[in-house]
Amino acid sequence: MVPQPRWQDPHGLATINIIVKNLIPGWTNGLHPVQLELVSAILDQDDVLCCTATGDGKSAAFSIPTLVLQEYNRTPGTYIAGLPSRTRPIGVVITPTKGLAQNIVHELSKLSVSAFSYCKETLTEARKTGVRLATEIKECVKWQVICVDPEHLHDKEWREITEGPVFRANILFTCVDEVHLINEWGLSFRPSFSVIGAFLRGRFPSSMSVVGLSATLEPGAPTVSVCRSLGFFEGRFILIRRSNERPNTQFSIQYLPRGLSGDKFDFLLPYLADLRKTIIHCRTIDQVSRVHAYLWRLQPDGSDKLRRVRIYHSVCPADYNKETIQLLETDPQLQIVVSTVAFSNGLNAKTLLDSLSLGFGSTFNETWQEKGRVGRDPETIGRGVIFAPRRIIKEATSYLASVTSLSAPLHQRNDRSKKKAKLSTPAVFDKSKALVIVEKSCHIACINVCYENPSADPSRPNLPTLDCIAAGRRIPCLLCQQRQGSSSIDFPPSPMPPDLPSLPILTAPHTRRKASASKKDKLTKKERALAEEHLVKFGDSLWSTERRLDGNQYRPRSSYFPPRILSVILDALLIIHFPADLDSLLAGSWIYLSTHGRSLFDAIIDIQSSINTQRMTSKELALMKRRDRQPNSETIRNTSEISASSGDEPAREPDDGQPYSGRKRPALEDVTNTTKRQRMPRTAQPSVAQVTESYGPQYRTRRIAHLENEVHVTETRNSRMTSLRPRIP
């Protein structure tokens, strides 16, 4: 018996490539190997879990299969017969956000694939016009791909759709895009993600292909969790795992001396001044508003401020967000988009070149998704930068220490270490994120280890774990570039039409620094000695590193870190807040600025931190001493009560008439008594009657006057009667 031909056979793979070349003239080479493996498995109704880098063409999973079957059914005699097919092929894509759904619909329209986004806005429009979407979807005539979010799958319309016989006979695949969000969002944020697999296995026919796509699904427990949720069992699905490395994007972390809660973001300006299309990722909508307001203030008057900088988040209208993505490709003057996590997953904007993140995401998967929004065109050079406060290094180190202590055997743990680990473990870290933060050698190698990325060269299986220089990567990470002293990379601006006026460069308002620095920006003698000691140690480490290189054997030791450089740094130590400040301070005067400037800046920030800590400690101690000297009101009241009850006389003022200040007289102060002190006589204590009388009113009322008059009349009468009474001899 002749077996039925399959799309994954050599003839089937060749047929797919022929159809793709005929239908999409721009794809002259057909599909990439990973795309071909993915599409052929879907056409053969196999379940697939595909984990590969952003920009590798995973979207072919929901764009090419329906095109291939439509062409295959249109001209059956042209291609090999007997391949699995559908009369009206249709696919369903489950997306995390409606912005991604709209982006997929837009991208599929370029390939002549009719798609529809099933969301709140389209449902409202359909109800206004009297269109029954459930009927049109289940007939499989108008649209070839339906995009829907997990929450809307619970609508009764989808029960009607999945029960339609035409729909069940023609459904080709159901694709879960950004499948790693089942683990990250399905637990608490959006529980509907956790029941996607149960809905697919219970409501959809078993003859379709279930596909999961992700660029940041870590192997091990995360992959096992996703497979269990979608109903993927060992031996019954195809796993495609490739490296998610970004070869044309430079990755770097810039540590800031302070947090990101203010209203000034000067550290963004050196990157925005390169006039490259940039996406700025923020953690909250409030942070989006503050960054947008800051960039608004910096733009010159008369410019179209709303055109150059736009925002993107879930509160914005859907049409506005859709227009923002389209303008990134069509409007050269739209340079900056300030966004939340809504722009992080899956959105395709090939014109974006720079990704600037204010802080790390809740997981490193979210951060790596943000860096995947840029450099999607392999011919361009992208740049992914994360700005984070310096304290995050200490938090990441504490987290890794706690993870290590908790993973130790039970006999090696103690209650104290458990309690310390529990108290010092931040809740916003995962292991991959912490490892990348504390990495000092190569960020790309560290990321490859976290994701267990396979090597693209079978002859060099350890290639992903090598640093950028040893691995020969096209664009090294910033750590490797600084450590090896490589020449700076040229990041060209975004292309602009020649007749279009150039965009004004965003620059911070210039403020002239005072000639005399404030007192808090000056070092005391003790602080200067401490800072000098640390900088001398830095110079010693620089000398021990550089003297081994060729040509440096006979150089004097003082030439590596000259005393004049040390003096310049000490004079301006407390006003160096960014690497640019150090560059402007030492430009042209220190030959190792390009290679060791970052290490020197880190040393300066550490010195500043210790000085600020010491100053705060001294201030707190002084405040505590001042409080101890000054008794509070309760103590004064208690003391006065004790003195009154013991009969002590109150404190007297000095003879000069000045009030007593409470200050003790110094023991060695020269005191000369020129006048003889006279003891003041004591005043007599009032009697009980006098005290009782003092409580009466101090004015004469009518009642009192009347009583006094009666008393006077009575006394007068009595005196008269006494005078008229005869005397007895």
Residue pairs with C-beta under 8 A, 6 or more apart in sequence:
4 82
4 84
5 11
5 12
5 80
5 81
5 82
5 83
6 12
6 40
6 44
6 83
6 84
7 13
7 15
7 16
7 39
7 40
7 43
7 44
7 83
7 84
8 37
8 40
8 41
8 44
11 80
12 40
12 43
12 80
12 83
13 36
13 40
15 68
15 72
15 79
15 80
15 83
16 30
16 31
16 36
16 39
16 40
16 43
16 64
16 68
17 30
17 31
17 36
18 30
18 79
19 67
19 68
19 71
19 72
19 79
20 27
20 30
20 31
20 64
20 67
20 68
21 27
21 28
21 30
22 71
23 67
23 71
23 111
23 112
24 111
30 36
31 39
31 57
31 60
31 64
32 56
32 57
34 50
34 52
34 56
34 57
34 240
34 242
35 56
35 57
35 60
35 64
37 238
37 240
38 48
38 50
38 58
38 60
38 61
38 211
38 240
39 60
39 61
39 64
39 65
39 68
41 48
41 209
41 238
42 48
42 61
42 65
42 172
42 173
42 209
42 211
43 65
43 68
43 69
43 83
43 84
43 172
44 84
44 209
45 84
45 207
45 208
45 209
46 209
46 237
46 238
47 209
47 210
47 211
47 230
47 232
47 236
47 237
47 238
48 61
48 209
48 210
48 211
48 212
48 237
48 238
48 239
48 240
49 179
49 211
49 212
49 217
49 223
49 226
49 227
49 230
49 232
49 237
49 238
49 239
49 240
50 58
50 61
50 211
50 212
50 213
50 214
50 240
51 214
51 215
51 217
51 223
51 239
51 240
51 241
51 242
51 244
52 58
52 215
52 240
52 241
52 242
52 243
52 244
53 215
53 242
53 243
53 244
53 245
53 246
53 372
54 215
54 244
54 246
54 369
54 372
54 373
54 376
55 246
55 372
55 375
55 376
55 378
56 215
56 242
58 213
58 215
59 104
59 107
59 348
61 173
61 175
61 211
61 213
62 91
62 93
62 104
62 108
62 145
62 173
62 175
62 177
62 211
63 107
63 108
63 111
63 113
63 145
65 89
65 91
65 172
65 173
66 89
66 90
66 91
66 113
66 144
66 145
66 172
67 111
67 112
67 113
69 85
69 86
69 89
69 172
70 89
70 144
72 79
72 83
72 85
73 85
73 87
86 169
86 170
86 171
86 172
87 169
87 170
88 140
88 141
88 166
88 170
89 140
89 144
89 170
89 172
90 140
90 143
90 144
90 145
90 146
90 167
90 170
90 171
90 172
91 144
91 145
91 146
91 171
91 172
91 173
91 174
91 175
92 145
92 146
92 147
92 148
92 171
92 173
92 174
92 175
93 101
93 104
93 145
93 146
93 147
93 148
93 174
93 175
93 177
94 147
94 148
94 149
94 150
94 153
94 174
94 175
94 176
94 177
94 196
95 101
95 104
95 147
95 148
95 149
95 177
95 178
95 346
96 149
96 150
96 177
96 178
96 181
96 185
96 193
96 345
96 346
97 149
97 314
97 342
97 345
97 346
98 117
98 119
98 120
98 121
98 149
98 318
99 312
99 318
99 321
99 322
99 325
99 342
99 343
99 347
100 147
100 177
100 178
100 345
100 346
100 347
101 117
101 118
101 119
101 147
101 148
101 149
102 117
102 318
102 321
102 322
102 325
103 325
103 346
103 347
103 348
104 115
104 117
104 145
104 147
104 177
104 346
105 115
105 116
105 117
105 145
105 147
106 322
106 325
106 326
107 348
108 114
108 115
108 145
109 115
113 144
113 145
114 142
114 143
114 144
114 145
115 143
115 144
115 145
115 146
115 147
116 122
116 137
116 142
116 143
116 145
116 146
116 147
117 147
117 148
118 133
118 137
118 146
118 147
118 148
118 149
118 152
119 148
119 149
119 152
119 318
121 318
122 133
123 133
123 152
126 132
126 133
133 157
134 157
134 158
134 160
134 161
136 142
136 143
137 143
137 146
137 161
137 167
138 160
138 161
138 164
138 166
138 167
139 164
139 166
139 167
140 166
140 167
140 170
148 158
149 192
150 190
150 192
150 193
150 195
150 196
151 190
151 192
152 158
153 192
153 196
153 199
154 192
154 199
158 203
159 203
161 167
162 168
162 203
162 204
168 204
168 205
171 204
171 205
171 208
172 208
172 209
173 208
173 209
173 210
173 211
174 200
174 204
174 208
174 209
174 210
174 211
175 211
175 212
175 213
176 182
176 196
176 210
176 211
176 212
176 213
176 230
177 213
177 346
178 213
178 214
178 345
178 346
178 369
179 212
179 213
179 214
179 217
179 226
179 230
180 214
180 216
180 217
180 218
180 222
180 226
180 365
181 193
181 345
182 193
182 194
182 196
182 225
182 226
182 229
182 230
183 222
183 225
183 226
184 362
184 363
184 365
184 366
185 193
186 192
186 193
186 194
186 229
187 194
194 229
196 229
196 230
197 210
197 229
197 230
197 231
200 210
200 230
200 231
201 231
210 230
210 231
210 232
212 226
212 230
212 232
215 244
215 368
215 369
215 372
216 244
216 364
216 365
216 368
216 369
216 451
217 223
217 226
217 365
218 365
218 432
218 450
218 451
218 452
219 241
219 451
219 452
220 452
226 232
227 233
227 237
241 454
242 453
242 454
243 448
243 451
243 453
243 454
243 455
243 456
243 464
244 368
244 451
244 453
245 444
245 447
245 448
245 453
245 464
246 371
246 372
246 375
246 382
246 384
247 378
247 473
247 474
247 475
248 375
248 378
248 380
248 381
248 382
248 474
248 475
249 371
249 374
249 375
249 381
249 382
249 383
249 384
249 475
250 381
250 382
250 383
250 384
250 475
250 476
250 477
250 478
250 481
250 489
251 371
251 384
251 443
251 444
251 447
251 477
251 478
252 383
252 384
252 385
252 386
252 443
252 477
252 478
252 479
253 385
253 386
253 388
253 436
253 437
253 443
253 478
254 267
254 385
254 386
254 387
254 388
254 579
255 388
255 389
255 390
255 392
255 393
255 602
255 605
256 267
256 387
256 388
256 389
256 390
256 578
257 389
257 390
257 577
257 605
257 608
258 389
259 389
260 287
260 358
260 359
260 387
260 389
262 290
263 290
263 293
263 294
264 294
265 290
265 291
265 294
265 358
266 508
266 578
267 387
267 578
268 280
268 291
268 356
268 387
269 298
269 506
269 507
269 508
270 580
271 278
271 354
271 356
271 383
271 385
272 278
272 295
272 335
272 336
272 506
273 505
273 506
273 507
274 354
274 491
274 493
275 335
275 493
275 494
275 496
275 502
275 503
275 505
276 335
276 353
276 354
276 383
276 491
276 492
276 493
276 494
277 328
277 334
277 335
277 336
277 351
277 352
277 353
277 354
277 494
278 335
278 336
278 337
278 352
278 353
278 354
278 355
278 356
279 336
279 337
279 339
279 343
279 349
279 352
279 354
279 355
279 356
279 370
279 373
279 374
280 291
280 336
280 337
280 338
280 339
280 356
280 357
280 358
281 339
281 340
281 341
281 343
281 344
281 355
281 356
281 357
281 358
281 361
281 370
282 288
282 291
282 338
282 339
282 340
282 358
283 340
283 341
283 358
283 359
283 361
284 340
285 313
285 315
285 340
287 358
288 311
288 313
288 338
288 339
288 340
289 311
291 338
291 358
292 309
292 311
292 338
295 309
295 336
295 338
295 506
296 305
296 309
298 506
298 507
298 508
298 509
299 305
299 308
299 309
299 504
299 506
300 504
303 504
304 333
307 331
307 333
307 334
308 333
308 334
308 335
308 336
308 503
309 335
309 336
309 337
309 338
310 324
310 327
310 334
310 336
310 337
310 338
311 324
311 337
311 338
311 339
312 321
312 324
312 337
312 338
312 339
312 340
312 342
312 343
313 339
313 340
313 342
314 340
314 342
321 342
324 334
324 337
325 347
325 349
327 334
328 334
328 337
328 349
328 351
328 352
329 349
329 350
329 351
332 494
332 495
332 496
332 497
332 500
333 500
333 503
335 494
335 503
337 343
341 361
341 366
343 373
344 361
344 366
344 369
344 370
344 373
345 369
347 373
348 376
349 373
349 376
350 376
350 377
351 494
352 373
352 374
352 376
352 382
353 374
353 375
353 380
353 381
353 382
353 383
353 491
353 494
354 374
354 382
354 383
354 384
354 385
354 491
355 370
355 371
355 373
355 374
355 382
355 383
355 384
355 385
356 385
356 387
357 367
357 370
357 371
357 384
357 385
357 386
357 387
358 387
359 386
359 387
359 388
359 389
360 367
360 386
360 388
360 392
360 428
360 433
360 437
361 367
361 369
361 370
362 428
363 430
363 432
363 433
364 430
364 432
364 433
364 436
364 450
365 432
367 386
367 433
368 447
370 384
371 382
371 384
374 382
374 383
374 384
375 381
375 382
381 475
381 489
381 490
381 491
381 492
383 491
388 437
390 605
390 609
392 437
393 437
393 438
395 426
395 429
396 429
396 433
396 434
396 437
396 438
397 434
397 438
398 424
398 425
398 426
399 424
399 425
399 426
399 429
399 434
400 431
400 434
400 435
400 438
401 421
401 424
402 420
402 421
402 422
402 424
402 425
403 425
403 431
403 434
405 413
405 417
405 418
405 420
405 421
406 413
406 418
406 421
431 450
432 447
432 450
432 451
435 446
435 449
435 450
436 443
436 446
436 447
436 450
439 446
439 479
440 479
441 467
441 479
441 480
441 483
442 466
442 467
442 468
442 477
442 479
442 480
443 477
443 478
443 479
444 467
444 468
444 473
444 476
444 477
444 480
445 464
445 465
445 466
445 467
445 468
445 471
447 453
448 464
448 465
449 464
449 465
453 464
454 464
455 461
455 462
455 463
455 464
456 463
457 463
463 471
464 471
467 480
468 475
468 476
468 477
468 480
468 481
469 476
469 480
469 484
469 486
475 489
476 484
476 486
480 486
481 488
481 489
482 595
482 597
482 598
482 599
485 594
485 595
488 594
496 502
513 575
517 575
520 574
521 574
521 575
522 574
523 531
523 570
523 573
523 574
523 611
527 611
527 614
528 570
530 607
530 610
530 611
531 570
531 573
531 607
531 611
532 566
532 570
534 603
534 606
534 607
535 561
535 566
535 569
535 570
535 603
535 607
536 566
538 561
538 599
538 600
538 603
539 560
539 561
539 566
542 560
542 561
542 592
542 596
542 599
543 557
543 560
543 561
546 552
546 560
546 592
547 553
547 555
547 557
547 560
560 592
561 592
562 590
564 589
565 586
565 589
565 590
568 585
568 586
568 589
569 576
569 585
569 586
569 600
569 604
572 585
573 604
573 607
573 608
574 608
574 611
575 581
576 582
576 585
576 601
576 604
576 608
579 597
579 598
579 601
582 593
582 597
582 600
582 601
582 604
583 593
583 597
586 593
586 597
587 593
631 639
643 650
651 660
652 660
653 659
653 660
654 660
655 675
655 677
665 671
686 694
697 704
700 708
